[in-house]
Amino acid sequence: MMEKYRLDLIGPFGLFTPDGRRIDITSKKSVALIALIIVSPSGVRSRRWLQNMLWGTREDIQAQTSLRRELSNLTKQLAVMGADHLLVRGTQRIGLAIEQLEVDIFSLGLQMAKHKSSLSSDFLEGIDLRDCEEFEDWLRAERDRVRDMIAIDLPESADVLPSGPEILGMDLPSSEEILSNRSPRLPPKPSLAVLPFASLPNDDGWLGAGIADELGVILSQYPQLFIVASSSARALAAQQLPRPEIADRLGVRYLLDGTVMRAGDRLRLSVVLINGETGEQVWAQAFEGCTDDVFVLQREIADRIAPQIWSKVDIAERQRGLRMIGSPAGGYELYWRANALFRSGDKEHLFEATALAEQLVEQDPTCPWAASLASYCHSIIYLRRLVPDYEASLRRAIIHYQSAMRFGSDNVEALGYAAGTLVNIGGDMGVADRIISHALHLLPAHQPTLFWGGWVDIASGRPDRARDRLELALRINPATGARAQTLCGIGLACLQQGKAQEAFLFLQQAAQDGNGAFIRHLGLYVAASLIGETEIARDAALALGDGDYAGVIKMFNDPQHQALFEQALHSRAIGPMSA
């Protein structure tokens, strides 16, 4: 492994050789140049941009001359310690060899801070430049960003996960139940209004209205949804207006409607999710229970329905984004098309999703949804080594991750993508575990958080808890759009437990349910090889292809798990691996 130079930008500036010797940079302008370049995701800035930042008050010719002189002096100072190769001077752009530099600001939020007091200093302490207003504005913004990142304090992670009965009042399903529980494959926030449910036979409607209100309260806890006040929906429903007209007046895309039927001490609830624009039914389901305690019953029903409603809305929006003709209009369309594209496993779709997410960030740099999605998309590109300069993808993932944590530390959706980013880039799983614990504290039975937590545990080498979390996620929401990824996670956890036969069943089902994601092919190849399913192993190896999977190996913290998958990658060209 190549030894890296160390660059300290928090507190006093410091540039050190791999063996710890300081490289003296005496000019404040040179220090500013290094900081301006290194903070860019690719480690490259245009000459004109640098001129405007540091010599913006001068004429063009003077600014060009000043930049050339500063670069010449900086090169000489680097050369004294044999480090002049770090500065890459082009005719139009100036860059730094970011793959050879370990920079302190890029570890903020990615690692556990052992001595937080040591990070209490300012970014570029003591570096303030007169007559450089553009630079000073940039410097103030960077100092605010660094202070905010240092101030983030996530709680300790909990080892004990609440059990299925504690969260849901029911046990987790068996492996057979999970595998047979098939569901259709069907932010900017989808908007929804809950209409009062009709009660049959008529009992003045209080029960139906109560269940509708309870559903509205629970659904409003989902940061992905915008819920219109139930009183507004109730008033329009009382006028017996057509459903599309109600949706139009409320300004929502979806309506939730239903009926409540009593029969002795039994109650049956039928729920329908409606596309408000067309009046078409998106989803319907019936629930039954006893009426010994109606208030407990309505809460239980609402708890069971809410995650499935969100999944159906999520799937419907992603499908709509994929069917879209022409360029997405506005942040809403950008988000949902990007959200749909990156899940396909296709490289070109991932690139398009990443570009759309970058547009979202540019439109609103403080939006945690946009930042977390952009971070996760870049982390996949880095994980799979899909571009030659994958180190630049790593930097972009880190920068967007830091923004997501800075502006969305209480947004469970952003926290989930942030944890997923740490998994993909081989980050500190202690930090990822804290992120998941914090998100579960905010919303204890949030299915996506349990999903991300399961993958954090897989990367951490904790397969028992990974299975608990992923199986609980499927119990909470069997209709999740991430069903194939969840089954894949359970299969990988089974491999880590040494249960190859169980792993094979889950991974085979995941491959049938989902798209061509490489991690499923890798897992299926290992499991099929270990149990002697040679034909399936060969098919999985062919589907896996010959990509660079070094990042995937690094995703696993446990050396034994790394060795298991590394052997699979080495052997796929010559035939199934041995048990």
N, C-alpha and C positions, 0 to 999 in steps of 0.2 A: 504494500500500500504506500502511495506517495505521501511523504511527510509534508505538512502544510505550514505556511507562514501564518502568524497570528496577527489579527488587526483588531485593536481595541478602539472603539468609537464612543463608548460610555465612560465618562470621566476624562482624564487626560488622554490625548491621542497617543497611541503606541503601535508601532509596526515592528514585529519581531521575526527573526529567522526561525526555521524549524528547530534549531538547537537553543533557542531562547535569547539570542543576542539582539539588542535594540538597533534598529535602523534609524538614524537621526534624520528627521525631516524638519528643517528649520523654518521654512516659509509657511505662514498661515494660509496663503493662497494655495500652496501645494497640498496642505492638509485638507483644505476645502475641496480641491479638485478630486482627491482620492475619495472623500466622503460622497460627493455628488455622483461620482461614477459608480461606486460600489453599492449604493442604495438602489440603483436601477436594477430590475430583475435580471437583466442579461449582462450586467457589468459593462455596459456600453452607453456612451452619450455622444451626441453630435457636437462637433467643434463649435458650431454657431450657438447651440444651446448653452454650452459652457461659457462662451464669450459673453452672452447676455446675462448669465448669472453672476459673473465675477468682474466683468468690465463693461457693464451695460451703459455706463455714462459716457463712454468713449466712442469716437468714430470707428467705423468698421475696420479700417486699416490699422489703427492703433490697437484695437481689441485683438485683432489677429496676431499682431506682433507680440503683444503682451502674453497671449496664450502660448505662442511658440517658445518664447523665452522661459516661461514658467515650466513648460514641459521639458525643455532642455535641461534646466537646473535640477528638476525632479529626477530625470533619468540619470544624471551624474551622481546624485546622492544615493540612489538605489544601487548603482553600479559599484559603489565602494564596498557594498556587502554582497555583491554578486546577485542582486535581485532585480536588475533592470529589465529582465524578461517579464516581470509582472505587469509592466506598463506596455500596452499594445497601441502604437500610434499609427493611425491610418490617415489618408488624405481628407476624409470627411468625418471620421469618428475616432474617438479615443476610448479605449477599453482597458479593463484590468482582468487578469487571468483568475477569474473567480473560482475556478476549480482547484486552485492552489492556495486559496485563502480561507482561513477560518475566522469568521467575523462575529463579534459578540452580539450585535443587535439581531442577528438571524437565529440566535438561540433563545430569544425572549419568548416565553410562553410555550416553548418546545421541551424544556428540561426543568426538572425540579430545581428551584433556586436554593442552594445549600446555605448561602450567606447573603440574604437579601440586602443587608446593609451595605454590602460592597457594590450594589447596583443603584445606590441612592444619588449618584452624581448625575450631572446633566450630560446629554448627548453633545459631543465635541466641546467639552468644558474649556472655557477660556478662548474659544475661537469665535470672535466676533469681528466682522470686517466693516470698516467705514465705507460709505459711498457705494455699498453693494446691497441695495434695497431688495432686489429679487432674491439674493442669497439669504439675507436676514429673514425674509418672510418664510422661505423654505426651511431655514434653521429652526424658527419658532414652531412651525408645524411638526417637524421631526422631533423636537424636544417634547412637545405635548404627547406625541404618539408613544415615544419611549417611556415617558412617565406613566402613561395610562397602562402600558403593557406590564411595567414593573409592579404597578399597584394591584393588578388582578390577583386575587387570593382565593383559590378554589379550596373547598373543604376536603378533609381526608376522605379517601374512598372507604366504603364499607365492604368487608369481606362477605358478610351474610346478605344474600338477596332474599327479599320477602318471597315466600312460597306462593305457588298457584292458589291454594285455598285462602291465604291471607289477602291476596289481591283480588281474586275473582270469586271466592266462595266455591271453588271447584278444583279438582286435581288436574295435574298436567296430563295431556293425552299420552297414550303409548306410542311407540314407534309406528306400529301398524295404523293407528288412527291418523297420525300426522301424514303418512304417505298416501292414505286413501282419501284424505280430505281435500279433494280437488276443487278448485274454484276457477271461474272463467278468467282468461287472461285479458282480460280486457286490455309573502311574496308579494310580491303581487299575490293577493289572496283570492281564491274562489269565494264568492259570496253566496250565502244560503239563508233562507228564512224557514222557520219551523211553524207550520200552520197548526191550529188546535185540532186534535184528533177527535173524530166523531165517535160518540159513545152509543153502543147498541146493546140492548134496547135503551132508549133515551133515559138518562138519569141526570139531566140538566147540564151535562157536559163537563162537570168539574173534574172528573177523573182524566178524561182525554186532554183537557187543558193543562192539568197538573203534569201529566207525562210529557206533553209538548214543552212546557216550561223547563222541566228537569233536563230534557234533552238539549234545549237551548243553552242552559247553564254549563253543561258538560262540554258541549261542542265549542263553546266560547273559550274553553281552556286550551284548545288546539290553536297554536299560533299560525297554522297554515290556513285557517278559515276566518272569514269575516261574517259574523252572525248578526242579522238584523233583529232589532228588539221585537220580542214576541207580541207586545201590545199592538204594534203597527200591523203585523201580520194578522192578528186576530180581528182587528177592525175591518180590514179589507176582506177577509174570509167571510165575515158576517154579512157582507153585501152580496155574497154568492157570485162574485165576479169570476170569469174564466181564469184558469191558472196562469196562462201567459200574461194576461193583463195584470194580475197580482204581482207577478215577478217584475214586469216592466215598471209598475208604480213604485215598487220597493227598491228597484235598481239592483236585483240579484240575479244570478245565473241559475241557481237551483232552489227548489222548494222541497220540503220534507212534509209529507202528509201521511195520514193513517187512520185506522179505526180501532176501537176498543170494544170487545164483546165479553159480556159476563155470562157464565153458566154455572149457577150454584156458587161454590167456593173457588171456581176456576176462572181465569181471565186469559183471553187471547188477544194479542196485539198484532195488527198487520201494519207494516211500515212500507211506504213507497217513496222513493227518491225520484223527483221529476225534473227534467230539463225545462227550465222556466221559459226559454226562448221558443221551444217547439211544443211543449206540453207532453213530450214523449217520456215514457217511464224508463229510467236508467237502471233501477234496482228495486227489488221488493223482497221482503222476508217477514215471516210470522214468528211470534214468540209466545210462549205459554207459561203460566205460573199460578200459584195459589194466592188468594186474597186475604190471608190471615192478617197481614199487615200491608195495607195497600201502599203506604209511603215507602216502606222498604222495597216492595216489589217494583214500584216505578223507578226507584233509584237503580236497582239491579238491572232492569230492562234497559234503562238509559245507558248504564255502564257498558252493557254488551253491544248495544247498537252503535254508539258513537264512533268507535274505531273503524267499524265496517263502513259507516257512512263516509268517513274521511277517505278511506281507501278507494271507494267507488268514485268520489269526486276527483281524487288524485289521478286515478286511471283514466277517467273520462277526459280530464284536462290534458293529460299527456297525449292521448289518442287524437284529440282535437288539434294539438300542436303539430303532430306528425302529418295530419291531413291538410294542414294549412297550405294554401297556394299563395306564392308571392312572399315578400319579406315580412317578418313579424312587425306589427305596429305597436309601439309602446312597450313599457317594461313588463306588463302582464304577459303579453304574447312572447316576448323574449325569454322570460323565465320558464314558461311551460314548454316551449319548444326545446330549450336547452335541457330541461329536466327529463324530457322524453328521450332526446338523442343520446345522451351519455350512457343510458342504461342498456343500449342495444348491444354493446360489445364491439361494434364496428369502429375501426380506427378513424375513418373519415367523419362518421357521425360524432365521434368524440371531439375531433378538431373543431367541427362546426359548433358543438355545444360549448366548447371552451371559448371560442370567439364571441358567441352570444353572451356568455357570462361576463366576459371582459367588457362588452358594451354596457351591460347592466351596472358594473362597477363604475365605469366612466360616467354614467348618468347620475349615479348616487353613490359616492365613495363611502358614505356612512351606513349603507344598507347591509346588515349582517347576512341576510338571505343571499344577496348577490355575491358578497365576498366569500361566504362559505362554499357556495356552489362553484365559484371560480377556483377556489383553493383545491377543492376535491377533484375537479376536472384536471387541473395541472398535476395533481399528485398521481393520478392514473397514468398520465403521459410519462411522468418520471418513473413510476413503478414498472411500466412495461417497456421503457427505453424506446419510445416510439419516434423520437426525433434525435438527430445527431447530438445536438447541444442539450441533452436532458438535464444538465446541471442548471441551465437557465429555467427549465420547467420547475425544478426543485425550488429555486429562489422565488419564482412567482407564486408557487403553492404556499411558501412560508409567509410571504408578504400579505397575501390575501387571508391566510389563516390568522395572522396577527390582527388584521382589520376586523375579521369576524369575531374574534375574542374580545377585541376592544369595544366594539359597538353592540355585540350580541351575547354578552356573558350570561344573560338571563333568558335567551331565546333558545328553546330546546331543539328546534329544527337546525339552527346554526351550530349549536353545540354538537349535534350528531355528526354533521358533515366535518366539523373540526376534528373530532375524534377519529373519524374515518381517514382524514388527511394524515394524521400522525401515524396511523397503521401503515398507510401506503408509503410514506417517506422514511419509515424505520425510525420514527421519533421515540421519545421517552414514553413508555407505556404507563409509567407511574402518573404522568400528567394526563394521559388519555383516560386512565381509570378515574382520576379526580373529576375530569370533565363529565364522564358518564354519571358518577355519583351525584354531582351537582344537578345535572339534568333530571335524574330520577327523583331528587329531592323536590325540584320544581313541579314535576308531574309524574307521580310514582308509577302509574300503569301505562306510560306512553310507549306504545309498541315500537315506533322507530328507534327510540332511545335504547330499548332492550336489544333491538337488532344490532345497533352499533356497538353496544356493550359486549354482545357475544363475539363480535369480530375483534374487539380489543382483547378479550380473553384468549381467543385463538392465537393472536400474535404474541401474547404474554406467556403462552404455554400453560393456560389454566382451562383445560378442556371440560372439566366437570361443570364449572360455573358457566362456561360458554354454552354448553348444552341446556343448562337450566334457563338461561336468558333467552336463547333462541327458541326453545320449545314453548316457553311462556309467551313470547312474542306471537307465535303462531296460534296459541290458544286464545290470546286476547283478540287477534285479528286474523282468522284463517283466510280472509279474502285479500290479504295484503298484496300490493303490486310487486313486492320484493320477495314473494314466496320462493322462487327458484334460488335466489341468493341466500335465503334463510336455510333452505334445505342443504345447500352447498356448505354453509357454515357448520351445520350439525354433522354433515358427513366428514368434514375436516377434523372436527372435534373427536369424532369416533376414531379416526385414524390415529390421532394423538393419544387416545386411550388404549390403542392396540386392538380395537374391535373392527377388523377389516371387513367382515361380512356385513355388519350394520352400516358401515361407512359406504360400502358399495351400493346398498339399497337406496340410501339417501342421495348419493351423488348421481346415481343413474336416473332417479326421479327428477333431480334438479336439472340434469341435462335435457330431459324430455320436456320439462315445464318452461325452461328459459331459453335465452339466446346463447350465442356461442362464446360466452365469457371464458377466458383462458384458464382461470383458477379452477373452474369446474372440470375442464378437460384434464388438467394436471391431477386433481384429486381423484378423478375417476380412473385415470391411467394407473395410479398407485394402487388404489383399492382393487381394481380388476386384476392387476398383476399378482397381488398378494393372495388372491383366492383362486387363481388359476383360470380366470375368464380371459383367455388369450386374445380371442377375436375382438372383444369389446376393448381390451387394452390397446390393441393395434389401432382400432378406429379412433380412440381417444388420442393416441400419440400423433396420428395423422392430422387430426383437428388442431392439436396443439401447435404444430408447425415448428419452425426453427428460429423463433425470436430470441431476443436477449432477456433472460429471466433472472438475471442476477439480483435485480431489485426485489423480485418475489421471494427469493431465498432469504434475503435480509429482513423481510417482513416478520419472519419467525424468530423469536428471541431464544428459544430453546435449541441448543446445538444438535440434540438428537432429532428434532423436527426438521432442522435445516438439512441434516444429513439425509433424512428420509426423502425429501423432495429433490435434493441435489442429485441423489442417485437416480431418481426417476428421470430427471432432465438429461443426465448423461446416457442413460440406457435406452431412451425412447427410439433412437435411430437403429439400434441393433436388436430390439425385441423386448418383450415384457421383462421387468425386473424380477429377481428371485425373492421368495419369501424369506 
